[in-house]
């Protein structure tokens, strides 16, 4: 697309679409606002109008977005293959993803809660170990007298515990509780100290809330120098010297080395601590300063066991480097405020190395064949997961193949219909499967072949109909085109073929100045062949009418000629008459044809219609040399008078059949002539055809219907 064409399309879109007009209006409003603001040096001028322009732009964007969505949907999902593929993804693949996501989240929640439980359990274990160390030291100090010996014994216990618990600290302090027996309450301060006590100064005395049975639990606080949170497992055990009771306090602080040890064993790596306060909210930790060397007697011991206290950055980097998959989580731990004895909560943020947590949990369930039960379960789950993925992949592949087979067949059907719509009925669809789609393809091929045959037949039928229309026009041109009125006589006729071309024929003509011939005939059968025989008959009769005065003799000679050419399955019925106006007579002969009906004129003694039927055999039978035809054929001569009406007709009128199988009959036709014979021929014709149509009802016309009417108006003038 050239830049000029793109510009024309863009301008057409801006000026002819609703969204484009909104864009133009909004941009025009904003241009006015910017101009006014530049002129007035005010950035708040016309702010309402500017907001309206922005709203119009948003509406335009919504309209454009929706139109783009509809267009993209039509373009992308027009093919059935894409629709089936997308539906398969939604039906099969998306639920699987949702299940995997659900179980992943559920497993993650389970593992992080288990991680929190493991952390609490480890803290409980740490408290129990601190209590054991305090009780052991108290039992030993019960046999020691003097501060120097107490300090030395305490140092030995601290050094023994330091290898397992770095930064462990011991102190022997007086108590302000009721358990104190001989020391004044005002005398406070540790009697002996062992360990670094880096996290917090050694307690000066045991608070009153500590029971006489001792204490074991978590304590926490903030470093006085940096307000940095710390947490430790603290245990208190009582030692009695005579009447004096003192407390052995053991602190196991959660320093970096201990946390590394816990993380290595359980996979739970503590990162940060937050102390929750009822008033101030959580207390964020500050960066840990380098620990200062303790002064006093414990400096030498502290130098050999120094390790930095809780360092979040160092621990976080160490844990993420060791484990392949780490999840951060948080848990609340309960602790006791040492000064007040009030329960508080500590928010501990930690990282979970999922693989190490799993190994820690599974290692406690026993082992089978060198593998823990947890590992066996994990392998079983892994096998099930792999099988599930294989089944899913196979199902997806099968679904894709099935969808492709369906959409491929639909696409071929679409191409086939496009070919058919373009007029190519020779296109065939390849049948690749023996299923419903294959049957559909075969049906389509059969349908196109049938349509092609029907089109050929239609073309042939149209050519035949065209030829029949031409033949009908030729046949109708052989019949009299107008009525004949001459010599006091009036002739009129009507022919209504059952098909395009019929076998009925009528004619009337002047033989000479006082004689007139009239003829009605019916060739057995219908169609083109009957019409050809009718044309041959017309030529024979017109030729013989000039030389044969007798109708009987004309029919005999005509039978002799026609019987030599007529098909053995066909014959012709015929009535031929000659009207002589001078003699006032009608001479006629009937060769197996329908009777003629005579309605006498007003001067006749009888006004009743009569049916005249002299004997005669049909033309064209090859029985003998025509002797039987001549012997059976009769000729009759009757006088005519003014007002007489003669009706000649074919069997298509009297043998018209209704749905019950009844014929219209000569009697009904005679009655119609009796009622309407004096009316004009057009009215008489319409009355006859209307009565026949009413009689047969919806039954289709089976035979040609032809009638010829002779009306005698007067013969005196013609005879004169």
JOCOR-V438248 format. One record per backbone hydrogen bond with DSSP energy under -1.0 kcal/mol. NH is the residue of the N-H (numbers start at 0). CO is the residue of the C=O. E is the energy in kcal/mol with one decimal. If there is no record, write none. Layout:
nh:NH co:CO e:E
nh:NH co:CO e:E
This chain:
nh:5 co:1 e:-2.3
nh:6 co:2 e:-2.3
nh:7 co:3 e:-2.2
nh:8 co:4 e:-2.4
nh:9 co:5 e:-2.6
nh:10 co:6 e:-2.6
nh:11 co:7 e:-2.4
nh:12 co:8 e:-2.4
nh:13 co:9 e:-2.4
nh:14 co:10 e:-2.0
nh:15 co:11 e:-1.8
nh:16 co:12 e:-1.3
nh:20 co:16 e:-2.1
nh:21 co:17 e:-2.0
nh:22 co:18 e:-2.1
nh:23 co:19 e:-2.4
nh:24 co:20 e:-2.8
nh:25 co:21 e:-2.8
nh:26 co:22 e:-2.7
nh:27 co:23 e:-2.4
nh:28 co:24 e:-2.5
nh:29 co:25 e:-2.5
nh:30 co:26 e:-2.2
nh:31 co:27 e:-2.0
nh:32 co:28 e:-2.5
nh:33 co:29 e:-2.9
nh:34 co:30 e:-2.2
nh:35 co:31 e:-2.6
nh:36 co:32 e:-2.6
nh:37 co:33 e:-2.3
nh:38 co:34 e:-2.1
nh:39 co:35 e:-2.6
nh:40 co:36 e:-1.3
nh:46 co:43 e:-1.0
nh:49 co:45 e:-2.1
nh:50 co:46 e:-2.3
nh:51 co:47 e:-2.1
nh:52 co:48 e:-2.2
nh:53 co:49 e:-2.1
nh:54 co:50 e:-2.4
nh:55 co:51 e:-2.4
nh:56 co:52 e:-2.2
nh:57 co:53 e:-2.2
nh:58 co:54 e:-2.4
nh:59 co:55 e:-2.5
nh:60 co:56 e:-2.5
nh:61 co:57 e:-2.4
nh:62 co:58 e:-2.6
nh:63 co:59 e:-2.8
nh:64 co:60 e:-2.8
nh:65 co:61 e:-2.6
nh:66 co:62 e:-2.6
nh:67 co:63 e:-2.7
nh:68 co:64 e:-2.3
nh:69 co:65 e:-2.5
nh:70 co:66 e:-2.7
nh:71 co:67 e:-3.0
nh:72 co:68 e:-2.7
nh:73 co:69 e:-2.4
nh:74 co:70 e:-2.7
nh:75 co:71 e:-3.2
nh:76 co:72 e:-2.3
nh:82 co:78 e:-1.6
nh:83 co:79 e:-2.9
nh:84 co:80 e:-2.6
nh:85 co:81 e:-2.8
nh:86 co:82 e:-2.8
nh:87 co:83 e:-2.6
nh:88 co:84 e:-2.3
nh:89 co:85 e:-2.5
nh:90 co:86 e:-2.7
nh:91 co:87 e:-3.2
nh:92 co:87 e:-1.0
nh:93 co:88 e:-3.1
nh:96 co:92 e:-2.5
nh:97 co:93 e:-2.8
nh:98 co:94 e:-2.7
nh:99 co:95 e:-3.0
nh:100 co:96 e:-3.0
nh:101 co:97 e:-2.9
nh:102 co:98 e:-3.0
nh:103 co:99 e:-2.4
nh:104 co:100 e:-2.8
nh:105 co:101 e:-3.0
nh:106 co:102 e:-3.0
nh:107 co:103 e:-2.7
nh:108 co:104 e:-3.1
nh:109 co:105 e:-2.4
nh:110 co:106 e:-2.8
nh:111 co:107 e:-2.6
nh:112 co:108 e:-2.1
nh:113 co:109 e:-2.5
nh:114 co:110 e:-2.5
nh:115 co:111 e:-2.3
nh:116 co:112 e:-2.3
nh:117 co:113 e:-3.0
nh:118 co:114 e:-2.3
nh:119 co:115 e:-2.3
nh:120 co:116 e:-3.0
nh:121 co:117 e:-2.5
nh:122 co:118 e:-2.2
nh:123 co:119 e:-2.6
nh:124 co:120 e:-2.4
nh:125 co:121 e:-2.4
nh:126 co:122 e:-2.3
nh:127 co:123 e:-2.4
nh:128 co:124 e:-2.4
nh:129 co:125 e:-2.2
nh:130 co:126 e:-2.5
nh:131 co:127 e:-2.2
nh:132 co:128 e:-2.6
nh:133 co:129 e:-2.5
nh:134 co:130 e:-2.6
nh:135 co:131 e:-2.5
nh:136 co:132 e:-2.3
nh:137 co:133 e:-2.3
nh:138 co:134 e:-2.3
nh:139 co:135 e:-1.7
nh:140 co:136 e:-2.7
nh:141 co:137 e:-1.0
nh:142 co:139 e:-1.4
nh:143 co:140 e:-1.5
nh:149 co:145 e:-2.1
nh:150 co:146 e:-2.8
nh:151 co:147 e:-2.4
nh:152 co:148 e:-2.7
nh:153 co:149 e:-2.5
nh:154 co:150 e:-2.3
nh:155 co:151 e:-2.0
nh:156 co:152 e:-1.9
nh:157 co:153 e:-2.1
nh:158 co:154 e:-2.6
nh:159 co:155 e:-2.0
nh:160 co:156 e:-1.7
nh:161 co:157 e:-1.7
nh:164 co:160 e:-2.7
nh:167 co:164 e:-1.5
nh:168 co:250 e:-2.6
nh:169 co:193 e:-4.1
nh:170 co:248 e:-1.7
nh:171 co:191 e:-2.8
nh:172 co:246 e:-2.5
nh:175 co:205 e:-2.4
nh:179 co:176 e:-1.8
nh:188 co:203 e:-2.6
nh:190 co:171 e:-3.6
nh:191 co:171 e:-1.3
nh:193 co:169 e:-2.7
nh:205 co:173 e:-2.4
nh:209 co:206 e:-1.1
nh:213 co:210 e:-1.5
nh:214 co:235 e:-1.9
nh:216 co:233 e:-2.3
nh:218 co:231 e:-2.7
nh:220 co:229 e:-1.8
nh:222 co:227 e:-2.8
nh:226 co:222 e:-2.6
nh:229 co:220 e:-2.4
nh:231 co:218 e:-2.5
nh:232 co:251 e:-2.1
nh:233 co:216 e:-3.0
nh:234 co:249 e:-2.2
nh:235 co:214 e:-3.2
nh:236 co:247 e:-2.1
nh:238 co:245 e:-3.4
nh:240 co:243 e:-3.4
nh:243 co:240 e:-1.9
nh:245 co:238 e:-3.2
nh:246 co:172 e:-2.8
nh:247 co:236 e:-3.6
nh:248 co:170 e:-3.5
nh:249 co:234 e:-2.5
nh:250 co:168 e:-2.8
nh:251 co:232 e:-2.5
nh:253 co:230 e:-2.5
nh:254 co:252 e:-1.8
nh:255 co:307 e:-1.9
nh:258 co:254 e:-2.5
nh:259 co:255 e:-2.4
nh:260 co:256 e:-1.9
nh:261 co:257 e:-2.6
nh:262 co:258 e:-2.9
nh:263 co:259 e:-2.5
nh:264 co:260 e:-1.7
nh:265 co:261 e:-2.8
nh:266 co:262 e:-2.0
nh:268 co:350 e:-3.0
nh:270 co:348 e:-3.7
nh:271 co:348 e:-1.5
nh:273 co:346 e:-2.0
nh:275 co:344 e:-1.7
nh:280 co:276 e:-1.2
nh:282 co:274 e:-1.8
nh:298 co:295 e:-1.6
nh:301 co:297 e:-2.6
nh:302 co:298 e:-1.9
nh:303 co:299 e:-1.1
nh:314 co:310 e:-2.2
nh:315 co:311 e:-2.7
nh:316 co:312 e:-2.2
nh:317 co:313 e:-2.1
nh:318 co:314 e:-2.7
nh:319 co:315 e:-2.1
nh:320 co:316 e:-1.6
nh:321 co:317 e:-1.3
nh:322 co:318 e:-1.8
nh:326 co:351 e:-2.2
nh:328 co:349 e:-3.1
nh:330 co:347 e:-2.2
nh:332 co:345 e:-2.8
nh:334 co:343 e:-2.3
nh:335 co:217 e:-2.5
nh:336 co:341 e:-2.5
nh:340 co:336 e:-3.7
nh:343 co:334 e:-3.1
nh:345 co:332 e:-2.7
nh:346 co:273 e:-3.2
nh:347 co:330 e:-3.2
nh:348 co:271 e:-2.4
nh:349 co:328 e:-2.7
nh:350 co:268 e:-3.0
nh:351 co:326 e:-3.4
nh:352 co:266 e:-2.5
nh:353 co:324 e:-1.5
nh:353 co:351 e:-1.0
nh:356 co:352 e:-2.7
nh:357 co:353 e:-2.5
nh:358 co:354 e:-2.2
nh:359 co:355 e:-2.4
nh:360 co:356 e:-2.3
nh:361 co:357 e:-2.8
nh:362 co:358 e:-1.7
nh:364 co:361 e:-1.4
nh:367 co:370 e:-4.3
nh:370 co:367 e:-1.6
nh:372 co:365 e:-1.9
nh:375 co:371 e:-2.4
nh:376 co:372 e:-2.7
nh:377 co:373 e:-2.6
nh:378 co:374 e:-2.9
nh:379 co:375 e:-2.6
nh:380 co:376 e:-3.0
nh:381 co:377 e:-2.7
nh:382 co:378 e:-2.6
nh:383 co:379 e:-2.6
nh:384 co:380 e:-2.8
nh:385 co:381 e:-2.7
nh:386 co:382 e:-2.7
nh:387 co:383 e:-2.7
nh:388 co:384 e:-2.5
nh:389 co:385 e:-2.6
nh:390 co:386 e:-3.1
nh:391 co:387 e:-2.8
nh:392 co:388 e:-2.8
nh:393 co:389 e:-3.0
nh:394 co:390 e:-3.0
nh:395 co:391 e:-2.8
nh:396 co:392 e:-2.7
nh:397 co:393 e:-3.1
nh:398 co:394 e:-3.0
nh:399 co:395 e:-2.5
nh:400 co:396 e:-2.7
nh:401 co:397 e:-3.0
nh:402 co:398 e:-2.9
nh:403 co:399 e:-2.6
nh:404 co:400 e:-2.6
nh:405 co:401 e:-2.6
nh:406 co:402 e:-3.1
nh:407 co:403 e:-2.7
nh:408 co:404 e:-2.0
nh:409 co:405 e:-2.5
nh:410 co:406 e:-2.8
nh:411 co:407 e:-2.4
nh:412 co:408 e:-2.4
nh:413 co:409 e:-2.6
nh:414 co:410 e:-2.6
nh:415 co:411 e:-2.5
nh:416 co:412 e:-2.7
nh:417 co:413 e:-2.3
nh:418 co:414 e:-2.3
nh:419 co:415 e:-2.5
nh:420 co:416 e:-2.9
nh:421 co:417 e:-1.6
nh:422 co:419 e:-1.6
nh:423 co:418 e:-2.8
nh:424 co:422 e:-1.1
nh:438 co:434 e:-2.8
nh:439 co:435 e:-2.4
nh:440 co:436 e:-2.3
nh:441 co:437 e:-2.6
nh:442 co:438 e:-2.7
nh:443 co:439 e:-2.4
nh:444 co:440 e:-2.6
nh:445 co:441 e:-2.8
nh:446 co:442 e:-2.8
nh:447 co:443 e:-2.8
nh:448 co:444 e:-2.3
nh:449 co:445 e:-2.6
nh:450 co:446 e:-2.9
nh:451 co:447 e:-2.5
nh:452 co:448 e:-2.4
nh:453 co:449 e:-3.0
nh:454 co:450 e:-2.7
nh:455 co:451 e:-2.0
nh:456 co:452 e:-3.0
nh:457 co:453 e:-3.1
nh:458 co:454 e:-2.6
nh:459 co:455 e:-2.6
nh:460 co:456 e:-3.2
nh:461 co:457 e:-2.9
nh:462 co:458 e:-2.4
nh:463 co:459 e:-2.8
nh:464 co:460 e:-3.4
nh:465 co:461 e:-2.6
nh:466 co:462 e:-2.5
nh:467 co:463 e:-3.1
nh:468 co:464 e:-2.9
nh:469 co:465 e:-2.2
nh:470 co:466 e:-2.9
nh:471 co:467 e:-3.2
nh:472 co:468 e:-2.6
nh:473 co:469 e:-2.4
nh:474 co:470 e:-3.2
nh:475 co:471 e:-3.6
nh:476 co:472 e:-1.7
nh:477 co:474 e:-1.0
nh:483 co:490 e:-2.0
nh:485 co:488 e:-2.1
nh:488 co:485 e:-1.7
nh:489 co:710 e:-1.9
nh:490 co:483 e:-4.0
nh:491 co:708 e:-1.8
nh:493 co:706 e:-2.3
nh:495 co:704 e:-2.5
nh:504 co:520 e:-2.4
nh:506 co:518 e:-2.5
nh:508 co:516 e:-2.3
nh:510 co:514 e:-2.0
nh:511 co:514 e:-1.7
nh:515 co:578 e:-2.2
nh:516 co:508 e:-2.5
nh:517 co:576 e:-2.5
nh:518 co:506 e:-2.8
nh:519 co:574 e:-2.0
nh:520 co:504 e:-3.2
nh:521 co:572 e:-2.6
nh:522 co:502 e:-2.2
nh:523 co:570 e:-3.0
nh:526 co:500 e:-1.7
nh:530 co:526 e:-1.8
nh:531 co:527 e:-2.3
nh:532 co:528 e:-2.2
nh:533 co:529 e:-2.1
nh:534 co:530 e:-2.2
nh:535 co:531 e:-2.2
nh:536 co:532 e:-2.5
nh:537 co:533 e:-2.2
nh:538 co:534 e:-1.8
nh:539 co:535 e:-2.1
nh:540 co:536 e:-2.7
nh:541 co:537 e:-2.5
nh:542 co:538 e:-1.8
nh:543 co:539 e:-2.7
nh:544 co:540 e:-2.3
nh:546 co:543 e:-1.1
nh:547 co:543 e:-2.1
nh:553 co:549 e:-1.9
nh:554 co:550 e:-2.1
nh:555 co:551 e:-2.1
nh:556 co:552 e:-2.4
nh:557 co:553 e:-2.3
nh:558 co:554 e:-2.5
nh:559 co:555 e:-1.8
nh:560 co:556 e:-1.7
nh:561 co:557 e:-2.9
nh:562 co:558 e:-2.4
nh:564 co:561 e:-1.6
nh:565 co:561 e:-2.5
nh:569 co:566 e:-2.2
nh:571 co:618 e:-2.2
nh:572 co:521 e:-2.4
nh:573 co:590 e:-1.3
nh:574 co:519 e:-2.6
nh:575 co:588 e:-2.2
nh:576 co:517 e:-2.7
nh:577 co:586 e:-3.5
nh:578 co:515 e:-3.1
nh:579 co:584 e:-2.5
nh:580 co:513 e:-2.4
nh:583 co:579 e:-1.2
nh:584 co:579 e:-1.8
nh:585 co:637 e:-2.9
nh:586 co:577 e:-2.7
nh:587 co:635 e:-2.8
nh:588 co:575 e:-2.2
nh:590 co:573 e:-3.4
nh:591 co:589 e:-1.2
nh:595 co:611 e:-2.3
nh:596 co:646 e:-2.4
nh:597 co:609 e:-3.1
nh:598 co:644 e:-3.3
nh:603 co:600 e:-1.5
nh:609 co:597 e:-2.7
nh:611 co:595 e:-3.2
nh:618 co:571 e:-3.1
nh:622 co:620 e:-1.4
nh:629 co:625 e:-2.3
nh:630 co:626 e:-2.6
nh:631 co:627 e:-2.4
nh:632 co:628 e:-1.4
nh:633 co:614 e:-2.1
nh:635 co:587 e:-2.8
nh:637 co:585 e:-2.4
nh:639 co:583 e:-2.4
nh:642 co:711 e:-3.8
nh:643 co:640 e:-2.2
nh:644 co:598 e:-2.2
nh:645 co:709 e:-3.1
nh:646 co:596 e:-2.9
nh:647 co:707 e:-3.1
nh:649 co:705 e:-1.9
nh:652 co:649 e:-1.6
nh:654 co:650 e:-2.5
nh:657 co:661 e:-1.8
nh:660 co:657 e:-1.6
nh:663 co:655 e:-1.2
nh:664 co:653 e:-3.2
nh:668 co:664 e:-1.4
nh:669 co:665 e:-2.8
nh:670 co:666 e:-2.4
nh:671 co:667 e:-2.0
nh:672 co:668 e:-2.2
nh:673 co:669 e:-2.5
nh:674 co:670 e:-2.0
nh:675 co:671 e:-2.9
nh:676 co:672 e:-1.7
nh:678 co:675 e:-1.3
nh:683 co:679 e:-2.5
nh:684 co:680 e:-3.1
nh:685 co:681 e:-2.3
nh:686 co:682 e:-2.5
nh:687 co:683 e:-2.3
nh:688 co:684 e:-2.7
nh:689 co:685 e:-2.6
nh:690 co:686 e:-2.2
nh:691 co:687 e:-2.2
nh:692 co:688 e:-2.4
nh:693 co:689 e:-2.3
nh:694 co:690 e:-1.9
nh:695 co:691 e:-2.5
nh:696 co:692 e:-1.8
nh:698 co:695 e:-1.4
nh:704 co:495 e:-2.1
nh:706 co:493 e:-2.5
nh:707 co:647 e:-3.4
nh:708 co:491 e:-3.4
nh:709 co:645 e:-2.9
nh:710 co:489 e:-2.5
nh:711 co:643 e:-2.9
nh:712 co:487 e:-3.1
nh:713 co:487 e:-1.5
nh:718 co:714 e:-2.5
nh:719 co:715 e:-2.3
